[in-house]
Structures are given as C-alpha cells and as structure tokens.
Amino acid sequence: MQLKFTKMQSCGNDIMLVDCITQKVFFSRDLIAKLADRHKGVGFDQLMLIEPPFDPDVDFHLRFFEANGEEQQYGVEFGCGAALKFVVDHRLVGRKNIKVSTSCGLSFLRLNSDDSISTTLRLLNFEVERILESDFSIQKAYLVRNADPHSHEHESFSLDNPQLVIFTSDLNIEKYLPRLKSVLDCEILNLIHLVEVEKRTRIRLRTFTSLGTELSLQSLACCCPATLAMDFNLIDSNSEIKIGDNTLKLKRVDKRSIQINERVKKIFEGTVPVQC
C-alpha cells in the first residue's frame, strides 16, 4: 500500500506524522528504521502515530518512536504540537483545541492566533531530596521522584523513575559522572538534567541518560527541571528554556500544570510504499 504521511519541523527536529485512524499499518522496528533513513527513506528524528483514543473524553492517542524504531515512553510532550497542526490541516477535528493521551499522560493543545501552539501538561506531585554538597559550580542538586507512584499514567505527566536535577554554572556532564557514582549505584535514574539559570526569565538545559548520553529536545522531559526552578523561585512563572539552538516558552498555569509554547512548520506531504 501507499502510506500517506506528513513531515513537520518543531524545535529544530523533523517529525514524520502518520494518520493511523484512516490507515492501518504495523510499524515494526525494521520498518521505522528504514523510513527514518535520510538517504533511502523519508528521513526523520521522530515518528508520530495518530491513533483513535482509548478514552471517549480524549480526541486522539499519540505514539512516538525514535529513528531506531524504539518507542518513546517519556518526554514526548514536544511532539504534541505537531499533532494539533496535523489534525487541523487534515480536518480530522473541527476546532483549534484538543485533548490527547500519550505514554506520559494527558496533554491539552491549543492553536493560538499567531499560529503558535500551546501544550498544557498536568504535573504530578514531586518528592524532592537534596543530594551532593555545593561547590564552585554546583549550586543545588536534587533527586526528584513521583510522590504518588500509583497515579494513573493517563491522568498526569509521568515521572517513571527518579530524575536528577543539578543547578550549575558548568553544563559538562563528564565533570559530574564520577561524583554521581554513589547515586547511580543506588538509584535507577531516568534522566540527568544540568540546568544553568542565566537570568530570572531564562534557563539553559542539557539532559543526559545515566550513562552520559545527551538526549535531543523531543526525547527529554524539561517540565521537571523547569518546574523545580519555578518552585524554588529561581526563575519567573513566565520564562524561556534554551536547549541547544532552540528556545521554548514556558508558563506555570497553576500548581498542577505547566504550558509549553512552540512553533510547528509543515515541510511536505507524501506517500511511501509499505507492506500492510
């Protein structure tokens, strides 16, 4: 069959979007890897599948895959804005605000008058433990856990494993890994965030796995470090977060939710032959 798709760009990352409501295809890891090939396939950083919802109160369910075919289980909130533009452009919905479910929970999306897209995420209650003594570069370091591990995954933004947030003036991960050995021996860390507060309205962020591998923008959950910075009054409730050359605007809506503003650009639409 000829699979219809749309390529979009969000925050410097290429996303391939597929309507899996009107099209039925099994996306194996091998197929996804072939489609992700920039020479022989479509080429993308992230694949997004738009599926029917599980909950009648939700408009769509979204699934996200890395270019290697691995399904993303966290940090998928950045691709949601592209989904709204897709369903509006393809007239799958007749309004400019929708509710979607992902592996991280619920997201509320709105298309603004300036064509930017706002994604509102509900937050879990965090349990924060301070670790590591301060030195010339580390101001604060915290282990952040979900305070209610039994929260339903489709009710809130998910925090599966502890995340480590380090507020520092040095964003070089190699400097911290030896000092984190004792923590890594005791905890299964999901992510390590290095956060530099540049001013009251902006932070710079780099995020890594526990092995020191840096993650791209759509693969990370910036909500955790940003929310922590706001809770500790290090930045204002309306601030920017810089990740590489990309900038996201964040707004703390209330204690339980945060809003991300992004711009999404459609690159092209096309078809590619696949086996059902």
KEVEX-512102 format. One record per residue: residue number from 1; x, y negated, z of N, C-alpha, C in turn. Coordinates in steps of 0.1 Angstrom, whole numbers, plus 2048, in hexadecimal, padded with zeros to 3 digits. Layout:
KEVEX-512102
R seq n.px n.py n.pz ca.px ca.py ca.pz c.px c.py c.pz
R NUM    X    Y    Z     X     Y     Z    X    Y    Z
...
//
This chain:
KEVEX-512102
R seq n.px n.py n.pz ca.px ca.py ca.pz c.px c.py c.pz
R   1  808  80C  800   800   800   800  809  7F3  800
R   2  803  7E8  7FC   80A   7DC   7FD  806  7D5  80A
R   3  810  7D3  812   80D   7CD   81F  80E  7BE  81E
R   4  804  7B7  822   804   7A8   822  80A  7A3  82F
R   5  812  799  82D   819   793   839  81B  784  837
R   6  81E  77D  842   822   76F   842  82F  76D  84A
R   7  838  765  844   844   762   84B  842  754  851
R   8  845  752  85E   845   745   865  851  743  86C
R   9  854  737  870   85F   733   878  85B  72B  884
R  10  860  72F  88F   85C   729   89C  869  728  8A5
R  11  86D  71C  8A9   878   71A   8B1  885  720  8AB
R  12  886  71F  89E   892   723   897  893  732  894
R  13  888  73A  897   888   748   895  87D  74C  88A
R  14  881  755  882   878   75A   877  86F  765  87D
R  15  862  764  87A   858   76E   87F  850  773  873
R  16  84F  780  872   846   786   868  839  78A  86F
R  17  82E  784  86A   821   787   870  819  790  867
R  18  812  79A  86D   80A   7A3   865  7FC  7A4  86C
R  19  7F2  7A3  863   7E4   7A5   868  7E2  7B4  868
R  20  7E1  7B9  874   7DE   7C7   876  7CF  7CA  87A
R  21  7C7  7C0  877   7B9   7C1   879  7B2  7C6  86C
R  22  7B7  7C0  861   7B2   7C4   853  7BB  7CE  84C
R  23  7C7  7D0  852   7D1   7D9   84C  7D5  7E3  856
R  24  7D6  7F0  852   7DA   7FB   85B  7E7  801  857
R  25  7F1  7FE  85E   7FF   803   85B  805  808  868
R  26  80C  813  868   814   817   873  822  812  872
R  27  826  80A  87B   834   803   87B  83E  80B  883
R  28  845  814  87C   84F   81C   883  85B  813  885
R  29  865  817  88D   871   810   88F  879  80F  882
R  30  878  819  87A   880   819   86E  879  80F  864
R  31  86C  80F  863   866   805   85A  868  7F7  85E
R  32  868  7F4  86B   86A   7E7   870  878  7E3  86D
R  33  882  7EB  86F   890   7E8   86C  892  7E5  85D
R  34  88B  7ED  855   88C   7EB   846  886  7DD  843
R  35  87B  7DA  848   874   7CD   845  87C  7C1  84A
R  36  884  7C4  855   88C   7B9   85B  898  7B6  853
R  37  89D  7BF  84B   8A9   7BD   843  8A8  7B1  83A
R  38  8B1  7A8  83C   8B0   79B   834  8B4  79C  826
R  39  8BA  7A8  822   8BF   7AA   814  8B5  7B3  80C
R  40  8B0  7BD  813   8A7   7C7   80C  899  7C6  811
R  41  896  7BF  81C   888   7BE   821  883  7B0  821
R  42  87A  7AD  82A   875   7A0   82C  87E  797  833
R  43  884  79C  83E   88E   795   846  887  78D  851
R  44  88A  790  85D   883   788   869  88B  78B  875
R  45  889  782  87F   88E   784   88D  884  78C  895
R  46  877  78B  892   86C   790   89A  861  794  891
R  47  85B  7A0  894   84E   7A4   88D  843  7A3  897
R  48  838  79C  892   82C   79B   89B  820  7A2  894
R  49  81A  7AB  89B   80E   7B1   896  801  7AB  89D
R  50  7F8  7A7  895   7EC   7A1   89B  7E1  7AC  89A
R  51  7DD  7B1  8A6   7D4   7BC   8A7  7C6  7B8  8AE
R  52  7BC  7C1  8AC   7B0   7BE   8B4  7B2  7BE  8C3
R  53  7AA  7B7  8CA   7AC   7B6   8D9  7A7  7C3  8E0
R  54  7AD  7C5  8EC   7A8   7D0   8F4  79C  7CB  8FD
R  55  79C  7BE  900   793   7B7   908  789  7AF  900
R  56  77C  7B0  901   773   7A8   8F9  774  799  8FC
R  57  77A  795  907   77C   787   90A  788  781  904
R  58  790  789  8FD   79D   785   8F6  79B  786  8E7
R  59  7A1  77C  8E0   79F   77B   8D2  7A8  785  8CA
R  60  7B4  787  8CE   7BE   790   8C7  7C8  795  8D1
R  61  7CD  7A1  8CD   7D8   7A7   8D5  7E5  7A6  8CC
R  62  7F0  7A1  8D1   7FC   7A0   8CA  807  7A9  8CE
R  63  80E  7AF  8C5   81A   7B8   8C8  826  7B2  8C0
R  64  831  7B3  8C7   83E   7AD   8C2  849  7B7  8C1
R  65  851  7B7  8B7   85C   7C0   8B5  868  7B9  8B1
R  66  873  7BE  8B6   880   7B8   8B2  884  7BE  8A4
R  67  88E  7B8  89E   892   7BC   890  897  7CA  890
R  68  89B  7D0  89B   8A0   7DE   89B  894  7E8  89D
R  69  888  7E3  89E   87C   7EB   8A0  878  7ED  8AE
R  70  87F  7E8  8B8   87B   7E9   8C6  870  7E0  8C9
R  71  866  7E5  8D0   85B   7DC   8D4  85F  7D4  8E0
R  72  85C  7C7  8DF   85F   7BE   8EA  854  7BF  8F5
R  73  859  7BF  901   850   7C1   90D  850  7B4  916
R  74  859  7AB  913   859   79E   91B  85E  793  913
R  75  85A  787  917   85F   77B   910  858  779  903
R  76  84D  77F  900   846   77E   8F3  83E  771  8F1
R  77  83E  769  8FB   835   75D   8FB  838  753  8F0
R  78  845  753  8EB   848   74A   8E1  843  74C  8D3
R  79  83F  759  8D0   839   75C   8C3  82B  759  8C2
R  80  824  757  8CE   816   756   8CE  811  74A  8C5
R  81  818  73F  8C5   814   733   8BE  813  736  8AF
R  82  81C  73E  8AA   81B   742   89B  80E  74A  899
R  83  80A  752  8A3   7FE   75A   8A1  7F2  751  89F
R  84  7F1  746  8A7   7E6   73D   8A5  7E5  736  897
R  85  7F1  732  893   7F1   72C   885  7ED  736  87B
R  86  7F1  742  87D   7EE   74D   873  7DF  74F  873
R  87  7D9  751  87E   7CA   755   87E  7C2  749  87A
R  88  7C6  73D  87C   7BF   731   877  7C0  730  868
R  89  7CD  731  863   7CF   730   855  7C8  73B  84D
R  90  7C7  747  853   7C0   752   84C  7B1  754  850
R  91  7AC  74A  857   79E   749   85B  799  756  862
R  92  7A2  75B  86A   79E   766   873  797  761  87F
R  93  797  754  881   790   74E   88C  78C  740  888
R  94  780  73C  88D   77B   72F   888  77D  723  891
R  95  787  724  89A   78A   719   8A3  799  718  8A5
R  96  79D  70E  8AC   7AC   70B   8AE  7B1  70E  8BC
R  97  7AA  716  8C3   7AF   71B   8D0  7AA  729  8D2
R  98  7B4  732  8D6   7B1   740   8D7  7B8  745  8E4
R  99  7B3  751  8E8   7B9   758   8F3  7BF  766  8EE
R 100  7CB  769  8F0   7D2   775   8EB  7D8  77D  8F7
R 101  7D9  78A  8F5   7E0   792   8FF  7ED  797  8F9
R 102  7F7  799  901   804   79E   8FD  809  7A7  908
R 103  814  7AD  907   81A   7B6   911  81D  7AE  91E
R 104  81E  7A0  91D   820   798   928  814  792  92F
R 105  808  795  929   7FC   790   92F  7F4  788  925
R 106  7EC  77E  92A   7E4   776   922  7EB  768  91F
R 107  7E8  764  913   7ED   756   90F  7E1  74F  909
R 108  7E0  742  90C   7D6   739   906  7DC  730  8FD
R 109  7D8  730  8F0   7DF   728   8E5  7D5  71D  8E0
R 110  7DB  712  8DD   7D4   707   8D8  7DC  700  8CD
R 111  7D5  6FD  8C1   7DB   6F5   8B7  7D8  6E7  8B9
R 112  7E2  6DE  8BB   7E1   6D0   8BE  7DF  6C8  8B2
R 113  7DB  6BB  8B4   7D9   6B2   8A8  7E5  6AF  8A1
R 114  7F1  6B0  8A7   7FE   6AD   8A0  804  6BA  89A
R 115  7FC  6C5  899   7FF   6D2   894  809  6DA  89D
R 116  80C  6D5  8A8   814   6DD   8B2  80A  6E7  8B8
R 117  810  6F1  8BE   808   6FC   8C5  80B  6FD  8D3
R 118  801  6FC  8DC   803   6FE   8EA  7FF  70C  8EE
R 119  808  712  8F6   806   720   8FB  806  71E  90B
R 120  7FB  722  911   7F9   721   91F  7FA  72F  925
R 121  803  731  92E   805   73E   935  802  73D  943
R 122  7FB  748  948   7F8   749   956  805  74F  95D
R 123  808  74A  969   814   74F   96F  811  758  97B
R 124  819  762  97D   818   76A   98A  81E  762  995
R 125  81B  767  9A1   821   761   9AD  82F  767  9AE
R 126  839  75E  9AF   847   763   9AF  84B  765  9BE
R 127  854  76F  9C0   85B   771   9CD  86A  76E  9CA
R 128  86F  764  9D1   87C   75F   9CE  886  761  9DA
R 129  891  766  9D6   89C   769   9E0  8A9  762  9DC
R 130  8AE  75A  9E4   8BB   753   9E0  8C7  75C  9E3
R 131  8CF  75D  9D9   8DC   765   9DA  8E7  75D  9D5
R 132  8F3  762  9D7   900   75B   9D3  902  74E  9DA
R 133  90E  74C  9DF   912   740   9E6  915  735  9DB
R 134  912  729  9DE   914   71E   9D4  923  71C  9D3
R 135  927  718  9C7   935   714   9C5  935  708  9BC
R 136  940  705  9B5   941   6F9   9AD  938  6F9  9A1
R 137  934  705  99D   92B   706   991  91D  70B  994
R 138  91C  714  99E   90F   719   9A1  908  710  9AC
R 139  8FD  70A  9A8   8F5   702   9B2  8EC  70C  9BA
R 140  8E5  714  9B3   8DC   71E   9BA  8DB  72A  9B1
R 141  8D8  736  9B7   8D6   742   9B0  8CB  74A  9B7
R 142  8C1  74E  9AF   8B5   755   9B5  8B2  761  9AE
R 143  8AE  76B  9B5   8A7   777   9B0  898  774  9B1
R 144  891  776  9A5   883   773   9A4  87B  780  9A1
R 145  872  784  9AA   86A   790   9A8  85B  78C  9A8
R 146  853  795  9A2   845   794   9A2  840  797  9B0
R 147  83A  78D  9B7   835   78F   9C4  82A  799  9C5
R 148  823  79C  9BA   818   7A5   9BA  81A  7AF  9AF
R 149  822  7BA  9B1   826   7C3   9A6  81A  7CB  9A1
R 150  80F  7CA  9A7   803   7D1   9A2  7FA  7C9  99A
R 151  7FE  7BC  997   7F6   7B4   98F  7F4  7BA  981
R 152  7E7  7B9  97C   7E5   7BF   96F  7EC  7B7  964
R 153  7F3  7BE  95B   7FB   7B8   951  7F4  7AF  948
R 154  7E7  7B0  946   7E0   7A7   93D  7D9  79B  945
R 155  7DD  799  951   7D7   78E   959  7E1  783  95A
R 156  7EE  785  959   7F7   77B   95C  804  77D  954
R 157  80C  773  954   81A   774   94E  821  77F  956
R 158  827  788  94F   82D   794   955  83C  792  959
R 159  83F  797  965   84D   796   969  850  7A4  96E
R 160  854  7AD  964   855   7BB   967  860  7BF  971
R 161  86C  7BA  96F   878   7BD   978  87D  7AF  97D
R 162  885  7B0  988   88B   7A3   98D  893  79C  982
R 163  891  78F  982   899   786   97A  8A3  77E  983
R 164  8AE  77B  97D   8B8   773   985  8B9  765  97E
R 165  8B7  75B  986   8B8   74D   981  8C3  746  988
R 166  8CD  741  981   8D8   73A   986  8D8  72C  981
R 167  8D7  723  98A   8D8   715   987  8E7  711  988
R 168  8EC  70C  97D   8FB   70B   97C  8FF  700  972
R 169  90B  6FB  972   910   6F2   968  918  6F9  95E
R 170  91A  706  95F   922   70E   956  91A  71A  951
R 171  917  71A  944   90E   724   93E  915  72F  938
R 172  921  732  93C   929   73D   937  926  74A  940
R 173  91F  754  93A   91B   760   941  927  768  946
R 174  932  768  93F   93E   770   943  943  76C  951
R 175  941  760  954   946   75B   961  93E  761  96D
R 176  931  765  96A   929   769   975  928  779  977
R 177  929  780  96C   927   78E   96C  92F  795  977
R 178  93C  792  979   944   799   984  93E  796  992
R 179  939  78A  994   933   786   9A1  926  78C  9A3
R 180  91F  790  998   912   796   999  912  7A5  99A
R 181  91E  7AB  99B   91E   7BA   99B  916  7C0  9A7
R 182  918  7BA  9B3   910   7BF   9BE  901  7BE  9BC
R 183  8FD  7B3  9B5   8EF   7B2   9B3  8EA  7BC  9A9
R 184  8F2  7BE  99E   8EE   7C7   993  8EF  7D6  998
R 185  8F7  7D9  9A2   8F7   7E6   9A8  8EA  7E9  9B0
R 186  8E3  7DF  9B4   8D8   7E1   9BD  8CA  7DE  9B6
R 187  8CB  7D6  9AB   8BF   7D2   9A5  8BF  7D6  996
R 188  8B3  7D9  990   8B2   7DB   982  8AD  7CD  97C
R 189  8B6  7C5  978   8B2   7B8   973  8AD  7B8  965
R 190  8A2  7B1  963   89C   7AF   956  8A4  7A5  94E
R 191  8A6  799  954   8AD   78E   94D  8B6  787  957
R 192  8C0  780  951   8C9   777   959  8C8  769  952
R 193  8C3  75F  959   8C2   752   953  8CC  749  959
R 194  8D4  742  950   8DD   737   954  8D6  72A  951
R 195  8D4  722  95B   8CC   715   959  8D5  709  95D
R 196  8D6  700  954   8DD   6F3   957  8D2  6E8  956
R 197  8D1  6E1  961   8C8   6D5   962  8CF  6C9  95D
R 198  8CC  6C5  950   8D2   6BA   94A  8CD  6AC  94F
R 199  8C0  6AC  952   8BA   6A0   958  8AC  6A4  95D
R 200  8A4  69B  962   898   69E   968  88D  6A4  95F
R 201  88F  6A1  952   886   6A6   948  88B  6B0  93E
R 202  897  6B6  941   89D   6C0   938  8A6  6C9  93F
R 203  8A5  6D6  93B   8AE   6E0   93F  8B4  6E7  933
R 204  8C0  6ED  934   8C6   6F5   929  8C6  703  92F
R 205  8C2  70D  926   8C1   71A   92B  8C8  724  921
R 206  8CF  72E  927   8D4   739   920  8CF  746  928
R 207  8CB  750  921   8C5   75C   928  8CC  768  922
R 208  8CF  771  92C   8D7   77D   928  8D1  78A  92F
R 209  8D4  795  929   8D1   7A2   92F  8DB  7A4  93B
R 210  8D9  7AE  943   8E2   7B1   94E  8F0  7B6  949
R 211  8F1  7B9  93C   8FE   7BD   936  905  7B1  930
R 212  8FF  7A5  931   905   799   92C  902  796  91D
R 213  8F8  79D  917   8F4   79A   909  8EA  78F  909
R 214  8EE  784  901   8E5   779   901  8D9  77C  8F8
R 215  8CD  777  8FD   8C0   77A   8F6  8BC  76D  8EE
R 216  8B6  770  8E2   8B1   765   8DA  8A4  75F  8E1
R 217  8A0  754  8DB   895   74C   8E1  888  754  8E3
R 218  884  75B  8D8   877   762   8DA  878  76F  8E2
R 219  885  772  8E6   886   77E   8EE  888  77C  8FD
R 220  886  76F  901   888   76C   90F  87C  766  915
R 221  87B  766  923   870   760   92A  875  754  931
R 222  874  748  92B   879   73C   931  86F  737  93C
R 223  863  73D  93D   85A   738   947  85F  739  955
R 224  866  744  958   86B   747   965  875  73C  96A
R 225  880  739  963   889   72F   967  883  721  967
R 226  87B  71E  95D   875   711   95C  86B  70E  968
R 227  863  719  96B   85A   717   976  862  716  983
R 228  86D  71D  985   875   71C   991  87B  70E  992
R 229  87F  708  987   885   6FB   987  87B  6F1  98B
R 230  86E  6F3  987   864   6E9   98A  860  6EB  999
R 231  85F  6F8  99D   85B   6FA   9AB  866  6F4  9B5
R 232  872  6F4  9B1   87D   6EF   9BA  87F  6E0  9B7
R 233  876  6DA  9AF   877   6CB   9AC  884  6C7  9A6
R 234  88A  6D0  99E   896   6CD   996  893  6C6  989
R 235  887  6C9  984   882   6C2   978  873  6BE  97A
R 236  86F  6B5  971   861   6B1   972  857  6BB  96C
R 237  84B  6B9  96E   841   6C3   969  83F  6C2  95A
R 238  843  6B7  954   844   6B6   946  853  6B5  942
R 239  858  6C0  93C   866   6C0   939  869  6C8  92D
R 240  876  6C7  929   87A   6CF   91D  884  6D9  921
R 241  884  6E4  919   88E   6EF   91C  896  6F1  90F
R 242  8A3  6F0  90F   8AB   6F1   903  8B1  6FF  903
R 243  8B0  706  8F8   8B5   713   8F7  8BD  713  8E9
R 244  8CA  713  8EA   8D1   711   8DD  8CE  704  8D7
R 245  8CA  704  8CA   8C7   6F8   8C3  8B8  6F5  8C4
R 246  8B0  6FD  8CB   8A2   6FC   8CB  89D  6F5  8D9
R 247  892  6EE  8D8   88D   6E7   8E3  87E  6EB  8E5
R 248  87A  6EF  8F0   86C   6F1   8F3  867  6E7  8FE
R 249  85B  6E3  8FC   855   6DA   906  84C  6E2  910
R 250  84E  6E0  91D   847   6E7   927  83F  6DE  92F
R 251  833  6E3  934   82B   6DB   93C  825  6E4  947
R 252  826  6E1  953   820   6E8   95E  812  6E4  95F
R 253  809  6EC  95B   7FA   6E9   95C  7F5  6E9  96A
R 254  7F8  6F4  971   7F5   6F5   97F  7FE  6FF  986
R 255  7FC  703  992   805   70C   999  805  719  992
R 256  7FB  71E  98B   7FA   72B   985  7FC  72B  976
R 257  7FF  720  970   800   720   961  80A  716  95C
R 258  810  719  951   81A   710   94A  817  710  93B
R 259  819  704  935   816   703   927  823  700  91F
R 260  824  707  914   82F   706   90B  82B  700  8FE
R 261  831  6F5  8F9   82E   6EF   8EC  838  6F2  8E2
R 262  834  6F7  8D6   83E   6FB   8CB  838  6F7  8BE
R 263  840  6F7  8B4   83C   6F4   8A6  83F  701  89E
R 264  835  704  895   836   710   88D  835  70C  87F
R 265  83E  712  876   83E   70F   868  83C  71B  860
R 266  833  71B  857   831   726   84E  83B  726  842
R 267  843  731  840   84D   731   836  848  736  829
R 268  842  742  829   83B   747   81D  832  753  821
R 269  82A  757  817   822   763   818  825  76D  80D
R 270  824  779  80F   827   783   805  822  791  808
R 271  826  79A  800   822   7A8   802  82F  7B1  800
R 272  82F  7BD  806   83A   7C6   806  834  7D4  806
R 273  839  7DD  7FD   834   7EB   7FD  838  7F3  809
R 274  82E  7F9  80F   831   802   81B  828  80E  81A
R 275  82C  819  821   824   825   821  81B  824  82D
R 276  80E  828  82C   804   827   837  808  832  841
//
